Amino acid sequence: MENKEDRRIYTLSKEAPAKAVLKMSIPLIFGMFIMVLYNLVDTYFIGLTKDDYQMAAVNLSYPVMMIIVAISNMIGTGASSFIARCLGSNEKGKATHTLTVAFMLTFLNSIFVMGIGLCFLPALVRLLGAKDNTFLYTKQYVQVILAGSFFTMGSYTTGSLLRSEGSVRYSMTGMIVGTIMNIILDPLFIFTLNMQVRGAAIATIISNAAGFGVSVLYYFCGKTLLRPSFKLLLPTKEILSEIYWVGVPASLETLLTSAAYTVNNKLAVNYSELTVTAMGIAQKVMSLGNYVYQGFASGTQPIMGYNYGARNANRMRKVLKAGVITVTVTELVLMLIYCIFAPILIDIFTDSAEVISIGSHVLRRIMFILPFVGTVSMCRMSFQAMGKPQYAFGITLIRQLILYIPLLLLLNHKFGFNGMLWAQPVTEAIMMAVSLILLTGAIRRIHDK
């Protein structure tokens, strides 16, 4: 009978491509769906306060969470890419050392982010675009999120590390536990303890701490292929180089996305603060589609990384093809659901007729990213898995700085609010073609060597 290591390695190395993609991705997509609930729970309970300015504050604070996630990605993505390649080349000891260093770096980064963020909190809140009606609420939310950054970073990083060795279900369990905790704690802190938006942030941090704790427990109970060791805290030059070579571009990608999100909010707030609320709700509803493609991309990443380490270009091509077809069909189905049920979905989170009207309009425009963005994300994650972050970062650089932000400003200037909404779908359509050309070329060069 195959042991747990054999089964996981078999999935990465030999299982039929479509089946391997689904086996690695479906548990992760289910976990991502739980994360959608996690994000929507805050939006739902804040909506019950009947205060649209508190809702706007949560949306304005979102770039801070993205920055924290970006720092997490720097370690999680960089370390998981190297771990998968080490397993593919049968270097388990080096993979274990990398895992341990990743935990240590996550702790140090969280202390740095918390310190800097809290020192410059008022300036940060103004930078996010908060105005008179939203400044205090935004400050309260951001303050708590920064104070608990260690638990948020730990939760995201351990999820990536578990997936790198094929332990997708363990990664998913941490997400589920965190979401259940958030559902329980949100009404307690927001209403029972009357802490409102600050209570939502506290519930989020405690929930992240619970999910992180569950993930760590798997490592120290011997359930995983790898296990961190306190004897391996001192990093080698090679491990640091590999983590940051892949991780820094991955982090910059998230930071660029955060910058684009901030530009988007600053343009939207010029129409009204309720427009920010409506866009925030629409984007939260869209997160279901976003997490589906992220689940496929993240599930495919360790397979691509393992087979790159094993120099198996033929399998990489087959896995990419299976992944692109699967994610595109799934996202088209979701796009149809959004088109039909947009007002009903927005109505769940607000009673404001104006917010429902704007939010439905926004959702029916931004949903056009779905046929394209899954392929872009899968190509970007594949480059990270292969230890070629310059290509992954190049995709993001073109996507955010060269196309999306200029298009956002141009179309907003020429066509107003509707023009602004079409900027991202146009960007993703162009980037799908660019990403596929780059990745298939890279795989072809592996075969030619």
N, C-alpha and C positions, 0 to 999 in steps of 0.2 A: 504493500500500500504506500502511496506517495505521502511523504510528510508535508507539513505546511509550507516549508521552503520550496519543495519541489513543485507544489501546486501553484504557488505564486510565480515562481520563475517560469513555469510552463506557460502560464497566461501571457507573460511578457515576451517569451521567445518563440513559441511554437503554435499556440492556439490560432484557429482560423481568424483572420483579421477582423471581420465584422463582429464575430463573437467576442473576441478579445476587447474590442472597442466598447461593446455594450456591457461586458462584464466589469470593466474598469470604470465605465462612465455612469451606468444606471444607479448604482448605490450612491455615487457622488452627486448625481443630479437630484436624487431623492434628498440627500443631505443639503444640497443647494436650495431645494424647495423649502426645506425647513428653515434655511437662512432667510428666504423671502418672507416667511411668516415672522421670523425674528425681527426683520426690518419693518414689516408692516404693522406689527403689534404696537410699536411706539407711535406710529402714525395714527392708528385706529384709536388708541386710548387718549392721545393728545386731542384728537378730533372730538372726543366726547366732552372735552372741556368747553366746547363751543367758542373757542378763542382762536381765530384764524391767525393771529399774530404769534401765538405760541407754535402753531403749526409751521409758520414761515420761519421761525427761529430754528426749529429742528432741521429744516431744509437748508438754511444758510450755514448751519454748523457742519453739514455733510462733508465739505472739503477737508475739515480737520480729521475726521475719521478716515478719509481717503489717504491723508498724509501718514497717519499711523499705520494704515494697511500697507502703504508704500514702503515704509521702513521694515515692516514685517516681511514683505516680498523680497526685499534686498537679501535677507538671510534665508528665508524659506525657499525661495526659488533658486537662489544660487547653490545652497547646500543640497537641495533635493535633486537638482540636475547632476551634480557631481556624484552623489550617492548612487543614482540610477546607473550612471556610466561606470562607476566602480563595480557595482554588482554585475553589470554586463561583461566586464573584463575580469571577473572573478577576484576582485580585491576587497574582500569583506572587511578586513582589518582597517583599511583606509576609509571605508564607508562608515564604520563605527566611530572612528576618530572625528570625521566630518560632522556626524550627528551631534557628538558631544560639544564640539566647538560652536555649533549653531545655537544650542541652548544658552551657552555662555554669552554669545554676542547679542542674543535677543534681550537678555537681562540688562546688559550695559546700554544698549540702544534705548530701552524704555526709560531708564533713569535720565538720559540726556534729553529725550523729547519732553518728558514731564517738566524738567527743570527750565528749559528754554521757553516752553509754551506758557507756563504759569508766570514767569517773569515778565513776559510781554503780552499778557492777556488782553488788556483794553485795546491796544493797537491791533492785535490779531482780530478781534471782534469787528472793529471798524473796517479792516481790510476785507473781511468776508462780505461786506455790503450791508451790515445791520444799520438801521436808522432808528429814529426816535421810538417808534412803537415796538421794535423788535430787539433793541440793543440789550436790555437787561435780561430778557429770556435767553438770547443767544449766549450771553456771557455766562449765565448759570449753567447752561447745557455743556458748553465747551470746557468750562472749568473742571467739571466732574469727569468728562471724557479724558482729559489730559491727566488728571490725577490717577486714573485707573489704566493708563496706557500699557503697563506691563501685562495685565491680564488679556487685553485685546491683542497685543502683539504675540503673546504666548499662544493664544488660541489659534490665530491664523498661521503662525510658523509651524506649530506641531501638526496641523492639518496637512501642510505641504510635505513635511518630513515623513509622515505615515504613508502618504500616497506614493512617495518615491520608492518604497519597498514593496508596493502592491497591497498594503493594508488599508484598502479603501473603506471597508466597513467600520474599522476602528476610527478612522477619521470622521466618518459620518455620525458615529455615536456621540462624539463630543459636540457636534452641531445640534443634534437632537436634544441633548441634555440642556445646553445653553438656551435653546428656544423655549423649552418647557418652563425653565426657570423664569424667562422673561415674561411669558404669558401669566405666570402666577404673581410675579413681583410688580409688574407695571401698575395694575389697579391698586395694589396695596400702597405703593409709594405715591402715586399720582393723586388718588382720591382719599383713601383711608387716612394716610398721614398728611394729606393736603400739601404735597410738595410740588405738584404740577410738573412743569417741564424739567426741573431739577430732579424730581423723582424718577422720571423716565430715564434720565442719564444714569442715575444710581442703579436702577434695575438692569440696565444694559451692562454695566461694569460687573456687577455681581454675577450675571448670567455668563459673561465671558470667562470669569474666573472659574465657574463651575465646569464649563466645557473644557477649558484648559486643564483643570485638575483631572478630569476623566481621561483625557488623552495621555497625560503624563503617567497616570496609573497603569495604562496598558504597557508602557515601556518597562516599568519597574516590577510588573507582575510576570514578566517573561512571555507575554503574548505576541511580541513582535520579532521579526528576524534580527533586528539590531537592537542594542541596548546601550544608552549612554553610560560612560564611566568617568568618575571624578578623577581618575588617573590620567585622563586624556584631555584635560581642560586646556593645556598649553598647545596652541595651534602651530602647525608647521607653515612655512612660507608657501608651500604648494597649496595647502588647503585654503588659506586666506586668499591666495591669488584666484583660485577657482571659484570660491564663494563670491568674491567681489567682482570678478570678471563677468560672471553671469548676473549676479545680484544687483549691482549698481545700475546697469541699464534697465533691469526690470523695475527697480524702484523709481527711476526717472520716468519710466512709462506711466506709472500710476500718478506721479507728481504732475506730469503734463496733462493727464486726464483731469486731475483736480484743478489745475489752472484753467483748463477749458470750461469746466463746470462753473468755476467762479466767474469767468467772463460771461457765460450764459446767464447766470443769476443777476449780474450787474446790468445786463441788457434788459432782462425781464422786469427788474424792479423799476425801471424807467416807465413801464406801462402801468404798474401798480404793485403794491406789496401783495395783494391778493393773487396777482398773476404768478408771483413766486410760489405762493401756496399751491395754486393749481398745477403748475409745472412740477413741483416737488411730488405731489400726489401721483401725477401721471408717470413720472419717472420711477416712483416706488412700485406702481402697478407693472410697469415695463420690466422691473427687476426679475420677474418670473422668466421672461424671455432671455434676459441677460444671463441669469444663472444657469439656464439650460445650456446655452452655448459655452459658458465657462466650464460647466461640468463636463461636456464632451472634450473640450480643449485640455482641461486638467487631467481627465482620465486617459487621454491619448498620450500626454506628455511622457510618463514613465515608460510606455511601450516604445516610443520613438527614441528616448534616451538610452534604453537598454540595448536596442538593436543598432544604434549608432556606435555604442561601445563594442558591440560584437561585429561591426562592419557589415551588417546585413541590409544592403540598400534595397534589395528586392522586397523584403518584408516591409520596410519603411514606406515604399510606394503604395503597397496594398493597404496598409493601415491608414495612410492619408486619404486614399480614395474612399475607403469604407467610412471614415470619419466625416468627410465632407458631404457625402450623400446623406448620411444619417442626420447630421445636424441641420442641413438645409431643409429636408422634408419636415422635420420636427418644428422648425421655426416658422415655416409657412402655415402649418396648422395653427400655431399660436397667433400668428398674424390675423388669421380669419376670426379667431375668437375675440381678439381685441377690437376688430372692426365692428363686429356685431354688438358686443356687450360693453362698449366703452362707457356710456353714461351710468350703467348699473354698477360697474366696477369703481368709478369715481365716487358715486353716491354713498358707497360703504363708509367713506372716510370723512364726509362733510355734509352738512345740511344746506350750505350756501348755494343757491341757484346759480350765482355768478361763477363760483369756483367750479361747480359741476360742468357748466357750459364750457368754460375755458379749458378745464382739464380733459374733457372728452375730445375737444378739438386738438389739443396737444397730443394725446395718445394716438389718435387716428393719423397723425403725421409722422411722429417719431417711430411708429411701428414698422415703417418701410425700411428701417435698417436691418430687420431680421433676416431676410434672405441672403444677406452679404456678410454680416458681422461675425457669424459663426466660423466661416472659413478663414477670415482674417485672424481671428483669435487662435484658431487651431494652428495656422502657419507660424504665428508669432511664438506660441508655446513650444512648437516643435524646434524652432531655432534655439530657444533657451535650453531645451532638453539636450540638444546636440553640442552645447557649449559654444554656440555662435551668437552671443548676445548682440554683437554689432549689427546683425541683420534684423533681429527682433526689435532693437532700439531704432534702427533705421525705418522700419515699418511704422512705429509709433511717431517718430519725428515727422515723417511725411504726413501721416494721418492727422496729427493734432496741430502742429505748427505751420506746415506748408499748405494744408488743405482746409481742415475744419475751422480753426480760429479765423483765418482770413475770410473764408466763405461765410462764417457766422456774422462777421462785421459787415461784409459787402452786401449780403442778401438782406440783412436787417436794415441797412441804409437804403437799399433800393426798393425793397418790397415790404418793409415793416415786420410785424410779428410773424406773419406767415412765411416770409422769406427766411427768417431766423430758424424756424422749425425744419425747413427743408435742407439746411446745411449739412446735418449729420447723415441722412440717407444718401445724399449725393457723394459725400466723402467715402462712405463705406462701400458703395458700388465701385468706385475707382480703385479703392484699396484691395478689394477682393482679387481683381485681376493682377495687380502689382505683387501681392503676397504669394499667389500661386506660382507666378513666373519665377520669383526668387527661390522659393522652396524646392520646386521640382528641379531647378538648375543645380541647387546644392546637393540634392540626393543623387543626381546624375554624376556629379564629380566624385562622390564616394564610390560609385560603381566603377568609374574609370580608373581609380587608383590601383 
